[in-house]
């Protein structure tokens, strides 16, 4: 909404993410256009993104899925070439870095989650970051019914999409977030220790590959996404998940049903 997209505009999104990433596009009567994902990171494939651009494309919404950064240099170049807004969904990658930059701080807008399932949490809530003060002002207005324009004389250059909602984070949740933020580095560090242990085991099992970490990137491991080579296994993914869960693990087949095949 803050970027000014509206009816008939198109936003390129991943089909391999949580439904909220695409619901945000639909809320503004904007058309989600699905690009394909890379097979090694499960993030948006820049080549597929560029192939889906039309005269109606206004933005790219990239999710750093499972905690591994997307190919941001390529996506930035595409966004600049076609004058598109680049929005980062960094809900699963609050501390991941891409060639020295934190995910969420690379594009035009970065969105983080403080939901109860995330690396740090306040129960519910989130954070939006950006460098453009006009964008920041529009985000603030939308979260509060856009009433501040009238109530305080707050000036914005454009009132397009200034139909706001009640998206206010409570003071208590904000206080919790301030206490949680200093813990983020150590909590992600604990995940890295666990992943090193898992990697050593998984790499010795034929047909199962641990998550990769591309050069120049760090991984937050929101999920430990293993890949199966069914040509070297006598079982399928669902059977592997059932076996792991029978041993007390917490595995599930994640995002295997792409968003474009869901009912809405």
MOLINCOR-V73627 format. One record per residue. SS is DSSP state (H for helix, E for strand, - for the rest). Layout:
# MOLINCOR-V73627
ss
SS
SS
This chain:
# MOLINCOR-V73627
ss
-
-
-
-
-
-
-
-
-
E
E
E
E
E
-
-
-
-
-
H
H
H
H
H
H
H
-
-
-
-
E
E
E
E
E
-
E
-
-
-
-
-
-
E
-
H
H
H
H
H
H
-
-
-
-
-
E
E
E
E
E
E
E
-
H
H
H
E
-
-
-
H
H
H
H
H
H
H
H
H
H
-
-
-
E
E
E
E
E
-
-
-
-
-
-
-
E
E
-
-
E
E
-
-
-
-
-
-
E
E
E
E
E
-
E
-
-
-
-
-
-
-
E
-
-
E
E
E
E
E
-
-
H
H
H
H
H
H
H
H
H
H
-
E
-
-
-
H
H
H
H
-
-
-
-
-
-
-
-
-
-
-
-
-
-
E
-
-
-
-
H
H
H
H
H
H
H
H
H
H
H
-
-
H
H
H
H
H
H
H
H
H
H
H
H
H
H
H
H
H
H
H
-
-
-
-
-
E
E
-
-
-
-
-
-
-
E
-
E
-
-
-
-
-
-
-
E
E
-
H
H
H
-
-
-
-
H
H
H
H
H
H
H
H
H
H
-
-
-
-
-
-
-
-
-
-
-
-
H
H
H
-
-
-
